[in-house]
Amino acid sequence: MPARISIAASMAACTLASCAPVSMPDADAGNVLAGTSWRLVSIDRGNAGRAALTSALQARHTLSFNRDGSLSLTLDCNRGNANWSAGPLQSGNGSLTIGPVAATRALCPAPSFGEEMAAALPAAKGFTLLPGGKGLTIMTGTAVFAFVAGSSGPPSPQPTTLPGTEDALVPGTDYHATAQVPCGMAGKPPNSRCFAGVKRHWGPDGTHLVEVTRPDGRKRAIFFRGTTPYGADSAEADGSAGWQFTVTRNGDRNTIQFGPESYVIVDALVEGG
């Protein structure tokens, strides 16, 4: 079990009793994440696959962003803590830093995702807050962790599905998967991050729809046949009706140029891992 070996090695000298998290700046009490708690509902590992947690597992894998800058984690049968800080929310996205996780090390029965959380979350690159604060996604270098609000009370319901498909929806949304994707506006390279959600088999011909929320809050719809993007929505009002749509393919990702806008979208978001 590679994940178990990895986390044991990384925390060999670090337990709740003997190792305090590395000092980080206190979280701003006014930060949108301060004082919130979340349950893990899925882990999207790209080509390595996607794991969806049952209601019972959700209640055993949680995060609490405390106002003093500490992070409390329920890691299945273990408990952990770390420090955190986050940048301001811009169009639903923000930067996020999580320090090393100090955790107990009991052996939890499978399936268990606590060790993966403890190992991966310190590599967080940023977060996306879903509309209405219903959901939170945290992107690391290897996976996207999706959470729903609340860590106390009865478990969240199982993810719903769209009629005619067994593909589960991200709780609180009508998307099958969400992620932060590289994006660029006004002719700039895709070095920023934009929230994106996919509606698989959205069209009667099997077309997938990826909606990207731009920095100004408006959405750009991009259409896919399989993993091949073939167009985007356009309007005379913003001048996009005359924009050129081009795609550059590199491995499992498409770099889409639509007029002055650019987006990088991986196959795993469009069709799943």
ZIRAFEN-V22515 format. One line per field, one symbol per residue. ss: DSSP state (H for helix, E for strand, C for the rest). psi: psi as a letter, one per 40 degrees, with the letter a starting at -180 (. if undefined). burial: 1 if it has 9 or more other ideal C-beta (glycine too) atoms within 8 Angstrom, else 0. A space follows every 50 residues. Layout:
# ZIRAFEN-V22515
ss->???
psi->???
burial->???
This chain:
# ZIRAFEN-V22515
ss->CHHHHHHHHHCCCCCCCCCCCCCCCCCCCCCCCCCEEEEEEEEECHHHCE EECCHHHHHCEEEEECCCCEEEEEECCEEEEEEEEECCCECCEECEEECC CEECCCCCCCCCCHHHHHHHHHHCCEEEECHHHCEEEEECCCCEEEEEEC CCCCCCCCCCECCCCCCECCCCCCCCEEEEEEEECCCCCCCEEEEEEEEC CCCCCCCEEEEEECCCCCEEEEEEECCEEEEECCCCCCCHHHCCEEEEEE CCEEEEEECCEEEEEEHHHHHCC
psi->gdddddddddfdfhiddehiihhiiiihdeiddheiiihhdihhfbeeih hhiiddddeegiihgieeeihhhhgbeiiiiaiiiiiihhfeiiihhhii hhiifihiiiiheddddddddeehdiihhihefdihhhhaeeihhhiiih eiaiiiiihiiiheiehiihheifidiiihihihifeiigeihihiihhi fdideehihhhhhideeiihhhhhhbehheiiiiiddeeedeiihihhhh beihhhhgbeiiihhiddddei.
burial->00100111001001110010100100100011110111111111110001 10101011111111110011111111111111111100001111011110 11110001000111111111110111111100111111110011111111 10000100101100001111101011111111111001010111111111 10000011111111000001111110001001000000010010101000 00111111001111111111011
